[in-house]
Amino acid sequence: MKSVQQLTAIIEREGNGYVGLCPEFDIASQGDTIEAARKNLQEAVELFLETADETEIQRRRHGEVFVTRLEVEVG
């Protein structure tokens, strides 16, 4: 039986394309558009979860990931 997990996707522009990162498993992918990077990242995470053994999944999984903004003083 399949289940659905909510994971984080951080996508940023890099050169002429976009790079996506799933920090829960430290998996990255890329694409020419935001949507392509998101789709490729989703496929990479799904492939990892389908092929890795449970020990590897638990070893790489970061249980709590927080995405926030920082305000820093410059100069």
Secondary structure as the mmCIF struct_conf table of DSSP 4:
data_model
#
loop_
_struct_conf.conf_type_id
_struct_conf.id
_struct_conf.beg_label_comp_id
_struct_conf.beg_label_asym_id
_struct_conf.beg_label_seq_id
_struct_conf.end_label_comp_id
_struct_conf.end_label_asym_id
_struct_conf.end_label_seq_id
STRN STRN1 ILE A 10 GLU A 14
TURN_TY1_P TURN_TY1_P1 GLY A 15 ASN A 16
STRN STRN2 GLY A 17 CYS A 22
TURN_TY1_P TURN_TY1_P2 PRO A 23 ASP A 26
STRN STRN3 ILE A 27 GLY A 31
BEND BEND1 ASP A 32 THR A 33
HELX_RH_AL_P HELX_RH_AL_P1 ILE A 34 THR A 51
BEND BEND2 ALA A 52 ALA A 52
HELX_RH_AL_P HELX_RH_AL_P2 GLU A 54 ARG A 60
BEND BEND3 GLY A 63 GLY A 63
#
